[in-house]
Amino acid sequence: MPEVKQEVKPIEVNYLCDSCGKGMMASCGDMDATTGDIEHRCLICDHRQTFQWRAYPRIDHIDIDEKI
Ligand SMILES: [Zn+2]
């Protein structure tokens, strides 16, 4: 298989706290390998929330001309 190369740009994806709406959620533990649960907490109000199979903040890559 030949290599296929494509230019991409990195974007940062954050999740705003559902409780206070101001703080960013940040992962505060390791992912549970069975359930995919990752515990997060708000950096401002300490609200806890669990996401599955995705952590915040994270860096995604999109096509160079793709709009965010
Ligand atoms: Zn909050």
N, CA, C, O and the ligand as a Tripos MOL2 file, in Angstrom:
@<TRIPOS>MOLECULE
protein
  273   271    69     0     0
PROTEIN
NO_CHARGES

@<TRIPOS>ATOM
      1 N           0.8600   -1.2090    0.0000 N.3       1 MET1
      2 CA          0.0000    0.0000    0.0000 C.3       1 MET1
      3 C           0.8880    1.2480    0.0000 C.2       1 MET1
      4 O           1.7750    1.3790    0.8430 O.2       1 MET1
      5 N           0.6520    2.1500   -0.9310 N.am      2 PRO2
      6 CA          1.4300    3.4020   -0.9310 C.3       2 PRO2
      7 C           0.9730    4.3170    0.1980 C.2       2 PRO2
      8 O          -0.1740    4.2680    0.6430 O.2       2 PRO2
      9 N           1.8830    5.1320    0.6340 N.am      3 GLU3
     10 CA          1.5010    6.1200    1.6410 C.3       3 GLU3
     11 C           0.6750    7.2120    0.9840 C.2       3 GLU3
     12 O           0.9310    7.5980   -0.1560 O.2       3 GLU3
     13 N          -0.3020    7.6970    1.7030 N.am      4 VAL4
     14 CA         -1.0960    8.8310    1.2330 C.3       4 VAL4
     15 C          -0.9020    9.9470    2.2360 C.2       4 VAL4
     16 O          -1.1380    9.7640    3.4300 O.2       4 VAL4
     17 N          -0.4690   11.1130    1.7540 N.am      5 LYS5
     18 CA         -0.2190   12.2170    2.6690 C.3       5 LYS5
     19 C          -1.1790   13.3560    2.3940 C.2       5 LYS5
     20 O          -1.5290   13.6430    1.2490 O.2       5 LYS5
     21 N          -1.5870   13.9860    3.4550 N.am      6 GLN6
     22 CA         -2.5420   15.0700    3.3260 C.3       6 GLN6
     23 C          -2.2380   16.0950    4.3990 C.2       6 GLN6
     24 O          -1.9550   15.7600    5.5500 O.2       6 GLN6
     25 N          -2.3050   17.3530    3.9930 N.am      7 GLU7
     26 CA         -2.0490   18.4020    4.9700 C.3       7 GLU7
     27 C          -3.3050   18.6220    5.8030 C.2       7 GLU7
     28 O          -4.4040   18.7360    5.2600 O.2       7 GLU7
     29 N          -3.1430   18.6810    7.1080 N.am      8 VAL8
     30 CA         -4.2850   18.8970    7.9840 C.3       8 VAL8
     31 C          -3.9340   20.0070    8.9650 C.2       8 VAL8
     32 O          -2.7730   20.3900    9.1010 O.2       8 VAL8
     33 N          -4.9420   20.5080    9.6360 N.am      9 LYS9
     34 CA         -4.6530   21.4830   10.6910 C.3       9 LYS9
     35 C          -5.2220   21.0000   12.0120 C.2       9 LYS9
     36 O          -6.2960   20.4000   12.0520 O.2       9 LYS9
     37 N          -4.5090   21.2600   13.0790 N.am     10 PRO10
     38 CA         -4.9850   20.8240   14.3890 C.3      10 PRO10
     39 C          -6.0030   21.8080   14.9610 C.2      10 PRO10
     40 O          -5.8410   23.0220   14.8310 O.2      10 PRO10
     41 N          -7.0290   21.2920   15.5820 N.am     11 ILE11
     42 CA         -7.9760   22.1420   16.3000 C.3      11 ILE11
     43 C          -8.1260   21.6010   17.7230 C.2      11 ILE11
     44 O          -8.1200   20.3920   17.9520 O.2      11 ILE11
     45 N          -8.2590   22.5220   18.6580 N.am     12 GLU12
     46 CA         -8.4480   22.0990   20.0410 C.3      12 GLU12
     47 C          -9.9420   22.0040   20.3210 C.2      12 GLU12
     48 O         -10.6990   22.9250   20.0140 O.2      12 GLU12
     49 N         -10.3590   20.8940   20.9020 N.am     13 VAL13
     50 CA        -11.7650   20.6870   21.2310 C.3      13 VAL13
     51 C         -11.9180   20.6850   22.7430 C.2      13 VAL13
     52 O         -11.3200   19.8660   23.4410 O.2      13 VAL13
     53 N         -12.7250   21.6130   23.2370 N.am     14 ASN14
     54 CA        -12.9910   21.6880   24.6670 C.3      14 ASN14
     55 C         -14.4570   21.4260   24.9330 C.2      14 ASN14
     56 O         -15.2810   21.5010   24.0220 O.2      14 ASN14
     57 N         -14.7800   21.1250   26.1550 N.am     15 TYR15
     58 CA        -16.1790   20.9220   26.5440 C.3      15 TYR15
     59 C         -16.4920   21.8760   27.6880 C.2      15 TYR15
     60 O         -15.8630   21.8340   28.7450 O.2      15 TYR15
     61 N         -17.4960   22.7500   27.4510 N.am     16 LEU16
     62 CA        -17.8630   23.7080   28.4900 C.3      16 LEU16
     63 C         -18.7460   23.0310   29.5180 C.2      16 LEU16
     64 O         -19.6390   22.2530   29.1810 O.2      16 LEU16
     65 N         -18.4870   23.3330   30.7460 N.am     17 CYS17
     66 CA        -19.2050   22.7380   31.8720 C.3      17 CYS17
     67 C         -20.7180   22.9060   31.7360 C.2      17 CYS17
     68 O         -21.2080   24.0110   31.5030 O.2      17 CYS17
     69 N         -21.4560   21.8010   31.8830 N.am     18 ASP18
     70 CA        -22.9130   21.8490   31.8220 C.3      18 ASP18
     71 C         -23.5040   22.5380   33.0380 C.2      18 ASP18
     72 O         -24.6410   23.0070   32.9900 O.2      18 ASP18
     73 N         -22.7660   22.6060   34.1070 N.am     19 SER19
     74 CA        -23.2920   23.1660   35.3410 C.3      19 SER19
     75 C         -23.1500   24.6860   35.3940 C.2      19 SER19
     76 O         -24.1390   25.3930   35.5890 O.2      19 SER19
     77 N         -21.9410   25.1880   35.2250 N.am     20 CYS20
     78 CA        -21.7360   26.6430   35.3440 C.3      20 CYS20
     79 C         -21.6180   27.3290   33.9840 C.2      20 CYS20
     80 O         -21.7640   28.5480   33.8920 O.2      20 CYS20
     81 N         -21.3590   26.5650   32.9400 N.am     21 GLY21
     82 CA        -21.3030   27.1480   31.6040 C.3      21 GLY21
     83 C         -20.0800   27.9940   31.3440 C.2      21 GLY21
     84 O         -19.9640   28.6000   30.2780 O.2      21 GLY21
     85 N         -19.1610   28.0500   32.2960 N.am     22 LYS22
     86 CA        -17.9830   28.9100   32.1360 C.3      22 LYS22
     87 C         -16.6830   28.1310   32.1100 C.2      22 LYS22
     88 O         -15.7510   28.4690   31.3800 O.2      22 LYS22
     89 N         -16.6350   27.0830   32.9180 N.am     23 GLY23
     90 CA        -15.3850   26.3470   33.0430 C.3      23 GLY23
     91 C         -15.2150   25.3040   31.9570 C.2      23 GLY23
     92 O         -16.1880   24.8390   31.3640 O.2      23 GLY23
     93 N         -13.9900   24.9510   31.7080 N.am     24 MET24
     94 CA        -13.6800   23.8730   30.7800 C.3      24 MET24
     95 C         -13.5990   22.5660   31.5630 C.2      24 MET24
     96 O         -13.0540   22.5210   32.6660 O.2      24 MET24
     97 N         -14.1440   21.5150   30.9810 N.am     25 MET25
     98 CA        -14.0140   20.2060   31.5890 C.3      25 MET25
     99 C         -12.6250   19.6490   31.2770 C.2      25 MET25
    100 O         -12.1250   19.7740   30.1580 O.2      25 MET25
    101 N         -12.0210   19.0380   32.2790 N.am     26 ALA26
    102 CA        -10.6920   18.4570   32.0870 C.3      26 ALA26
    103 C         -10.6820   17.0570   32.6710 C.2      26 ALA26
    104 O         -11.2010   16.8360   33.7650 O.2      26 ALA26
    105 N         -10.1080   16.1280   31.9640 N.am     27 SER27
    106 CA        -10.0770   14.7470   32.4550 C.3      27 SER27
    107 C          -9.2570   14.6900   33.7330 C.2      27 SER27
    108 O          -8.2230   15.3470   33.8510 O.2      27 SER27
    109 N          -9.7310   13.8940   34.6930 N.am     28 CYS28
    110 CA         -9.0400   13.8150   35.9800 C.3      28 CYS28
    111 C          -8.7930   12.3760   36.3750 C.2      28 CYS28
    112 O          -8.5750   12.0800   37.5500 O.2      28 CYS28
    113 N          -8.8250   11.4840   35.4090 N.am     29 GLY29
    114 CA         -8.5430   10.0930   35.7220 C.3      29 GLY29
    115 C          -8.2570    9.3250   34.4510 C.2      29 GLY29
    116 O          -8.3950    9.8550   33.3480 O.2      29 GLY29
    117 N          -7.8660    8.0990   34.6040 N.am     30 ASP30
    118 CA         -7.6020    7.2590   33.4480 C.3      30 ASP30
    119 C          -8.9020    6.6610   32.9210 C.2      30 ASP30
    120 O          -9.8860    6.5470   33.6520 O.2      30 ASP30
    121 N          -8.8960    6.2860   31.6650 N.am     31 MET31
    122 CA        -10.0680    5.6700   31.0750 C.3      31 MET31
    123 C         -10.2600    4.2660   31.6300 C.2      31 MET31
    124 O          -9.3040    3.5030   31.7670 O.2      31 MET31
    125 N         -11.5100    3.9370   31.9480 N.am     32 ASP32
    126 CA        -11.8380    2.5690   32.3460 C.3      32 ASP32
    127 C         -11.8040    1.7040   31.0850 C.2      32 ASP32
    128 O         -12.5690    1.9390   30.1500 O.2      32 ASP32
    129 N         -10.9320    0.7190   31.0590 N.am     33 ALA33
    130 CA        -10.7080   -0.0510   29.8340 C.3      33 ALA33
    131 C         -11.9380   -0.8590   29.4290 C.2      33 ALA33
    132 O         -12.0800   -1.2200   28.2610 O.2      33 ALA33
    133 N         -12.8220   -1.1440   30.3720 N.am     34 THR34
    134 CA        -14.0180   -1.9320   30.0680 C.3      34 THR34
    135 C         -15.1590   -1.0770   29.5590 C.2      34 THR34
    136 O         -15.7800   -1.3960   28.5460 O.2      34 THR34
    137 N         -15.4330    0.0060   30.2600 N.am     35 THR35
    138 CA        -16.5910    0.8290   29.9120 C.3      35 THR35
    139 C         -16.2210    2.0260   29.0540 C.2      35 THR35
    140 O         -17.0930    2.6120   28.4130 O.2      35 THR35
    141 N         -14.9620    2.4000   29.0280 N.am     36 GLY36
    142 CA        -14.5510    3.5900   28.2800 C.3      36 GLY36
    143 C         -14.8160    4.8760   29.0320 C.2      36 GLY36
    144 O         -14.6110    5.9650   28.4940 O.2      36 GLY36
    145 N         -15.2670    4.7640   30.2660 N.am     37 ASP37
    146 CA        -15.5900    5.9590   31.0490 C.3      37 ASP37
    147 C         -14.3280    6.7470   31.4010 C.2      37 ASP37
    148 O         -13.3190    6.1790   31.8190 O.2      37 ASP37
    149 N         -14.4080    8.0490   31.2240 N.am     38 ILE38
    150 CA        -13.3170    8.9260   31.6440 C.3      38 ILE38
    151 C         -13.9340   10.0360   32.4950 C.2      38 ILE38
    152 O         -14.7760   10.7990   32.0220 O.2      38 ILE38
    153 N         -13.5090   10.1130   33.7390 N.am     39 GLU39
    154 CA        -14.0770   11.1280   34.6120 C.3      39 GLU39
    155 C         -13.4340   12.4860   34.3360 C.2      39 GLU39
    156 O         -12.2190   12.6010   34.1700 O.2      39 GLU39
    157 N         -14.2830   13.5010   34.2950 N.am     40 HIS40
    158 CA        -13.8220   14.8740   34.0830 C.3      40 HIS40
    159 C         -14.3400   15.7440   35.2170 C.2      40 HIS40
    160 O         -15.3260   15.4160   35.8770 O.2      40 HIS40
    161 N         -13.6570   16.8540   35.4250 N.am     41 ARG41
    162 CA        -14.2060   17.8230   36.3650 C.3      41 ARG41
    163 C         -14.0030   19.2220   35.8140 C.2      41 ARG41
    164 O         -13.0660   19.4990   35.0650 O.2      41 ARG41
    165 N         -14.9250   20.0960   36.2170 N.am     42 CYS42
    166 CA        -14.8710   21.4810   35.7770 C.3      42 CYS42
    167 C         -13.7620   22.2010   36.5350 C.2      42 CYS42
    168 O         -13.6180   22.0470   37.7480 O.2      42 CYS42
    169 N         -12.9910   22.9810   35.8090 N.am     43 LEU43
    170 CA        -11.8670   23.6720   36.4380 C.3      43 LEU43
    171 C         -12.3260   24.8370   37.3150 C.2      43 LEU43
    172 O         -11.5590   25.3350   38.1390 O.2      43 LEU43
    173 N         -13.5720   25.2720   37.1380 N.am     44 ILE44
    174 CA        -14.0670   26.3960   37.9350 C.3      44 ILE44
    175 C         -14.9510   25.9250   39.0980 C.2      44 ILE44
    176 O         -14.6860   26.2680   40.2500 O.2      44 ILE44
    177 N         -15.9990   25.1430   38.8060 N.am     45 CYS45
    178 CA        -16.9580   24.8140   39.8780 C.3      45 CYS45
    179 C         -16.8180   23.3770   40.3850 C.2      45 CYS45
    180 O         -17.5540   22.9760   41.2870 O.2      45 CYS45
    181 N         -15.9010   22.6010   39.8320 N.am     46 ASP46
    182 CA        -15.6320   21.2440   40.3040 C.3      46 ASP46
    183 C         -16.7630   20.2620   39.9880 C.2      46 ASP46
    184 O         -16.8060   19.1670   40.5490 O.2      46 ASP46
    185 N         -17.6810   20.6480   39.0900 N.am     47 HIS47
    186 CA        -18.7330   19.7340   38.6310 C.3      47 HIS47
    187 C         -18.0920   18.5040   37.9850 C.2      47 HIS47
    188 O         -17.1500   18.6150   37.2000 O.2      47 HIS47
    189 N         -18.6260   17.3290   38.3330 N.am     48 ARG48
    190 CA        -18.0590   16.0870   37.7840 C.3      48 ARG48
    191 C         -18.9380   15.5650   36.6580 C.2      48 ARG48
    192 O         -20.1650   15.6150   36.7410 O.2      48 ARG48
    193 N         -18.3150   15.0750   35.6260 N.am     49 GLN49
    194 CA        -19.0600   14.4760   34.5270 C.3      49 GLN49
    195 C         -18.2030   13.3980   33.8860 C.2      49 GLN49
    196 O         -16.9810   13.5220   33.7990 O.2      49 GLN49
    197 N         -18.8660   12.3360   33.4390 N.am     50 THR50
    198 CA        -18.1380   11.2340   32.8200 C.3      50 THR50
    199 C         -18.4170   11.1970   31.3250 C.2      50 THR50
    200 O         -19.5720   11.2230   30.8990 O.2      50 THR50
    201 N         -17.3730   11.1360   30.5490 N.am     51 PHE51
    202 CA        -17.5180   10.9700   29.1020 C.3      51 PHE51
    203 C         -17.0000    9.5810   28.7400 C.2      51 PHE51
    204 O         -16.1170    9.0330   29.4010 O.2      51 PHE51
    205 N         -17.5730    9.0300   27.6780 N.am     52 GLN52
    206 CA        -17.1280    7.7010   27.2610 C.3      52 GLN52
    207 C         -16.3080    7.7780   25.9880 C.2      52 GLN52
    208 O         -16.7380    8.3510   24.9880 O.2      52 GLN52
    209 N         -15.1520    7.2070   26.0390 N.am     53 TRP53
    210 CA        -14.2450    7.0460   24.8980 C.3      53 TRP53
    211 C         -13.7440    8.3700   24.3460 C.2      53 TRP53
    212 O         -13.1250    8.3920   23.2830 O.2      53 TRP53
    213 N         -13.9960    9.4830   25.0450 N.am     54 ARG54
    214 CA        -13.4430   10.7440   24.5570 C.3      54 ARG54
    215 C         -13.0420   11.5700   25.7580 C.2      54 ARG54
    216 O         -13.7040   11.5650   26.7960 O.2      54 ARG54
    217 N         -11.9510   12.2750   25.5930 N.am     55 ALA55
    218 CA        -11.4340   13.0790   26.6810 C.3      55 ALA55
    219 C         -11.3170   14.5260   26.2120 C.2      55 ALA55
    220 O         -11.1300   14.8010   25.0270 O.2      55 ALA55
    221 N         -11.4300   15.4190   27.1490 N.am     56 TYR56
    222 CA        -11.2600   16.8510   26.8630 C.3      56 TYR56
    223 C         -10.2100   17.4130   27.7960 C.2      56 TYR56
    224 O         -10.0460   16.8770   28.8920 O.2      56 TYR56
    225 N          -9.4800   18.4700   27.4260 N.am     57 PRO57
    226 CA         -9.4180   18.9610   26.0430 C.3      57 PRO57
    227 C          -8.6540   17.9820   25.1770 C.2      57 PRO57
    228 O          -7.8360   17.2090   25.6760 O.2      57 PRO57
    229 N          -8.9150   18.0110   23.8880 N.am     58 ARG58
    230 CA         -8.1670   17.1420   22.9900 C.3      58 ARG58
    231 C          -7.8860   17.8820   21.6900 C.2      58 ARG58
    232 O          -8.4870   18.9150   21.3940 O.2      58 ARG58
    233 N          -6.9750   17.3340   20.9380 N.am     59 ILE59
    234 CA         -6.6240   17.9130   19.6480 C.3      59 ILE59
    235 C          -7.1170   16.9930   18.5390 C.2      59 ILE59
    236 O          -6.7290   15.8280   18.4610 O.2      59 ILE59
    237 N          -7.9810   17.5360   17.6800 N.am     60 ASP60
    238 CA         -8.4080   16.8080   16.4830 C.3      60 ASP60
    239 C          -7.7010   17.4070   15.2840 C.2      60 ASP60
    240 O          -7.1510   18.5060   15.3510 O.2      60 ASP60
    241 N          -7.7230   16.6800   14.2040 N.am     61 HIS61
    242 CA         -7.1470   17.2090   12.9650 C.3      61 HIS61
    243 C          -8.2210   17.2250   11.8940 C.2      61 HIS61
    244 O          -8.9510   16.2490   11.7180 O.2      61 HIS61
    245 N          -8.3150   18.3440   11.1750 N.am     62 ILE62
    246 CA         -9.3000   18.4480   10.1090 C.3      62 ILE62
    247 C          -8.5910   18.8690    8.8230 C.2      62 ILE62
    248 O          -7.4470   19.3230    8.8460 O.2      62 ILE62
    249 N          -9.2930   18.7090    7.7050 N.am     63 ASP63
    250 CA         -8.7380   19.1290    6.4150 C.3      63 ASP63
    251 C          -8.3410   20.5900    6.4790 C.2      63 ASP63
    252 O          -8.9420   21.3910    7.1950 O.2      63 ASP63
    253 N          -7.3150   20.9140    5.7130 N.am     64 ILE64
    254 CA         -6.7600   22.2550    5.7750 C.3      64 ILE64
    255 C          -7.7820   23.3320    5.3890 C.2      64 ILE64
    256 O          -7.7140   24.4480    5.9030 O.2      64 ILE64
    257 N          -8.7290   23.0140    4.4910 N.am     65 ASP65
    258 CA         -9.7330   24.0390    4.1160 C.3      65 ASP65
    259 C         -11.0500   23.8540    4.8200 C.2      65 ASP65
    260 O         -12.0080   24.5780    4.5490 O.2      65 ASP65
    261 N         -11.1150   22.8980    5.7180 N.am     66 GLU66
    262 CA        -12.3940   22.6570    6.3900 C.3      66 GLU66
    263 C         -12.6610   23.7590    7.4030 C.2      66 GLU66
    264 O         -11.7710   24.1870    8.1380 O.2      66 GLU66
    265 N         -13.9380   24.2120    7.4220 N.am     67 LYS67
    266 CA        -14.3240   25.2210    8.4160 C.3      67 LYS67
    267 C         -14.6210   24.5160    9.7460 C.2      67 LYS67
    268 O         -15.1170   23.3890    9.7720 O.2      67 LYS67
    269 N         -14.3120   25.1920   10.8240 N.am     68 ILE68
    270 CA        -14.5730   24.6100   12.1480 C.3      68 ILE68
    271 C         -16.0560   24.7390   12.4700 C.2      68 ILE68
    272 O         -16.4960   24.3130   13.5370 O.2      68 ILE68
    273 ZN        -18.4560   24.3840   36.0470 Zn       69 ZN69
@<TRIPOS>BOND
     1     1     2 1
     2     2     3 1
     3     3     4 2
     4     3     5 am
     5     5     6 1
     6     6     7 1
     7     7     8 2
     8     7     9 am
     9     9    10 1
    10    10    11 1
    11    11    12 2
    12    11    13 am
    13    13    14 1
    14    14    15 1
    15    15    16 2
    16    15    17 am
    17    17    18 1
    18    18    19 1
    19    19    20 2
    20    19    21 am
    21    21    22 1
    22    22    23 1
    23    23    24 2
    24    23    25 am
    25    25    26 1
    26    26    27 1
    27    27    28 2
    28    27    29 am
    29    29    30 1
    30    30    31 1
    31    31    32 2
    32    31    33 am
    33    33    34 1
    34    34    35 1
    35    35    36 2
    36    35    37 am
    37    37    38 1
    38    38    39 1
    39    39    40 2
    40    39    41 am
    41    41    42 1
    42    42    43 1
    43    43    44 2
    44    43    45 am
    45    45    46 1
    46    46    47 1
    47    47    48 2
    48    47    49 am
    49    49    50 1
    50    50    51 1
    51    51    52 2
    52    51    53 am
    53    53    54 1
    54    54    55 1
    55    55    56 2
    56    55    57 am
    57    57    58 1
    58    58    59 1
    59    59    60 2
    60    59    61 am
    61    61    62 1
    62    62    63 1
    63    63    64 2
    64    63    65 am
    65    65    66 1
    66    66    67 1
    67    67    68 2
    68    67    69 am
    69    69    70 1
    70    70    71 1
    71    71    72 2
    72    71    73 am
    73    73    74 1
    74    74    75 1
    75    75    76 2
    76    75    77 am
    77    77    78 1
    78    78    79 1
    79    79    80 2
    80    79    81 am
    81    81    82 1
    82    82    83 1
    83    83    84 2
    84    83    85 am
    85    85    86 1
    86    86    87 1
    87    87    88 2
    88    87    89 am
    89    89    90 1
    90    90    91 1
    91    91    92 2
    92    91    93 am
    93    93    94 1
    94    94    95 1
    95    95    96 2
    96    95    97 am
    97    97    98 1
    98    98    99 1
    99    99   100 2
   100    99   101 am
   101   101   102 1
   102   102   103 1
   103   103   104 2
   104   103   105 am
   105   105   106 1
   106   106   107 1
   107   107   108 2
   108   107   109 am
   109   109   110 1
   110   110   111 1
   111   111   112 2
   112   111   113 am
   113   113   114 1
   114   114   115 1
   115   115   116 2
   116   115   117 am
   117   117   118 1
   118   118   119 1
   119   119   120 2
   120   119   121 am
   121   121   122 1
   122   122   123 1
   123   123   124 2
   124   123   125 am
   125   125   126 1
   126   126   127 1
   127   127   128 2
   128   127   129 am
   129   129   130 1
   130   130   131 1
   131   131   132 2
   132   131   133 am
   133   133   134 1
   134   134   135 1
   135   135   136 2
   136   135   137 am
   137   137   138 1
   138   138   139 1
   139   139   140 2
   140   139   141 am
   141   141   142 1
   142   142   143 1
   143   143   144 2
   144   143   145 am
   145   145   146 1
   146   146   147 1
   147   147   148 2
   148   147   149 am
   149   149   150 1
   150   150   151 1
   151   151   152 2
   152   151   153 am
   153   153   154 1
   154   154   155 1
   155   155   156 2
   156   155   157 am
   157   157   158 1
   158   158   159 1
   159   159   160 2
   160   159   161 am
   161   161   162 1
   162   162   163 1
   163   163   164 2
   164   163   165 am
   165   165   166 1
   166   166   167 1
   167   167   168 2
   168   167   169 am
   169   169   170 1
   170   170   171 1
   171   171   172 2
   172   171   173 am
   173   173   174 1
   174   174   175 1
   175   175   176 2
   176   175   177 am
   177   177   178 1
   178   178   179 1
   179   179   180 2
   180   179   181 am
   181   181   182 1
   182   182   183 1
   183   183   184 2
   184   183   185 am
   185   185   186 1
   186   186   187 1
   187   187   188 2
   188   187   189 am
   189   189   190 1
   190   190   191 1
   191   191   192 2
   192   191   193 am
   193   193   194 1
   194   194   195 1
   195   195   196 2
   196   195   197 am
   197   197   198 1
   198   198   199 1
   199   199   200 2
   200   199   201 am
   201   201   202 1
   202   202   203 1
   203   203   204 2
   204   203   205 am
   205   205   206 1
   206   206   207 1
   207   207   208 2
   208   207   209 am
   209   209   210 1
   210   210   211 1
   211   211   212 2
   212   211   213 am
   213   213   214 1
   214   214   215 1
   215   215   216 2
   216   215   217 am
   217   217   218 1
   218   218   219 1
   219   219   220 2
   220   219   221 am
   221   221   222 1
   222   222   223 1
   223   223   224 2
   224   223   225 am
   225   225   226 1
   226   226   227 1
   227   227   228 2
   228   227   229 am
   229   229   230 1
   230   230   231 1
   231   231   232 2
   232   231   233 am
   233   233   234 1
   234   234   235 1
   235   235   236 2
   236   235   237 am
   237   237   238 1
   238   238   239 1
   239   239   240 2
   240   239   241 am
   241   241   242 1
   242   242   243 1
   243   243   244 2
   244   243   245 am
   245   245   246 1
   246   246   247 1
   247   247   248 2
   248   247   249 am
   249   249   250 1
   250   250   251 1
   251   251   252 2
   252   251   253 am
   253   253   254 1
   254   254   255 1
   255   255   256 2
   256   255   257 am
   257   257   258 1
   258   258   259 1
   259   259   260 2
   260   259   261 am
   261   261   262 1
   262   262   263 1
   263   263   264 2
   264   263   265 am
   265   265   266 1
   266   266   267 1
   267   267   268 2
   268   267   269 am
   269   269   270 1
   270   270   271 1
   271   271   272 2
@<TRIPOS>SUBSTRUCTURE
     1 MET1         2 RESIDUE 1 A MET
     2 PRO2         6 RESIDUE 1 A PRO
     3 GLU3        10 RESIDUE 1 A GLU
     4 VAL4        14 RESIDUE 1 A VAL
     5 LYS5        18 RESIDUE 1 A LYS
     6 GLN6        22 RESIDUE 1 A GLN
     7 GLU7        26 RESIDUE 1 A GLU
     8 VAL8        30 RESIDUE 1 A VAL
     9 LYS9        34 RESIDUE 1 A LYS
    10 PRO10       38 RESIDUE 1 A PRO
    11 ILE11       42 RESIDUE 1 A ILE
    12 GLU12       46 RESIDUE 1 A GLU
    13 VAL13       50 RESIDUE 1 A VAL
    14 ASN14       54 RESIDUE 1 A ASN
    15 TYR15       58 RESIDUE 1 A TYR
    16 LEU16       62 RESIDUE 1 A LEU
    17 CYS17       66 RESIDUE 1 A CYS
    18 ASP18       70 RESIDUE 1 A ASP
    19 SER19       74 RESIDUE 1 A SER
    20 CYS20       78 RESIDUE 1 A CYS
    21 GLY21       82 RESIDUE 1 A GLY
    22 LYS22       86 RESIDUE 1 A LYS
    23 GLY23       90 RESIDUE 1 A GLY
    24 MET24       94 RESIDUE 1 A MET
    25 MET25       98 RESIDUE 1 A MET
    26 ALA26      102 RESIDUE 1 A ALA
    27 SER27      106 RESIDUE 1 A SER
    28 CYS28      110 RESIDUE 1 A CYS
    29 GLY29      114 RESIDUE 1 A GLY
    30 ASP30      118 RESIDUE 1 A ASP
    31 MET31      122 RESIDUE 1 A MET
    32 ASP32      126 RESIDUE 1 A ASP
    33 ALA33      130 RESIDUE 1 A ALA
    34 THR34      134 RESIDUE 1 A THR
    35 THR35      138 RESIDUE 1 A THR
    36 GLY36      142 RESIDUE 1 A GLY
    37 ASP37      146 RESIDUE 1 A ASP
    38 ILE38      150 RESIDUE 1 A ILE
    39 GLU39      154 RESIDUE 1 A GLU
    40 HIS40      158 RESIDUE 1 A HIS
    41 ARG41      162 RESIDUE 1 A ARG
    42 CYS42      166 RESIDUE 1 A CYS
    43 LEU43      170 RESIDUE 1 A LEU
    44 ILE44      174 RESIDUE 1 A ILE
    45 CYS45      178 RESIDUE 1 A CYS
    46 ASP46      182 RESIDUE 1 A ASP
    47 HIS47      186 RESIDUE 1 A HIS
    48 ARG48      190 RESIDUE 1 A ARG
    49 GLN49      194 RESIDUE 1 A GLN
    50 THR50      198 RESIDUE 1 A THR
    51 PHE51      202 RESIDUE 1 A PHE
    52 GLN52      206 RESIDUE 1 A GLN
    53 TRP53      210 RESIDUE 1 A TRP
    54 ARG54      214 RESIDUE 1 A ARG
    55 ALA55      218 RESIDUE 1 A ALA
    56 TYR56      222 RESIDUE 1 A TYR
    57 PRO57      226 RESIDUE 1 A PRO
    58 ARG58      230 RESIDUE 1 A ARG
    59 ILE59      234 RESIDUE 1 A ILE
    60 ASP60      238 RESIDUE 1 A ASP
    61 HIS61      242 RESIDUE 1 A HIS
    62 ILE62      246 RESIDUE 1 A ILE
    63 ASP63      250 RESIDUE 1 A ASP
    64 ILE64      254 RESIDUE 1 A ILE
    65 ASP65      258 RESIDUE 1 A ASP
    66 GLU66      262 RESIDUE 1 A GLU
    67 LYS67      266 RESIDUE 1 A LYS
    68 ILE68      270 RESIDUE 1 A ILE
    69 ZN69       273 GROUP 0 **** ****
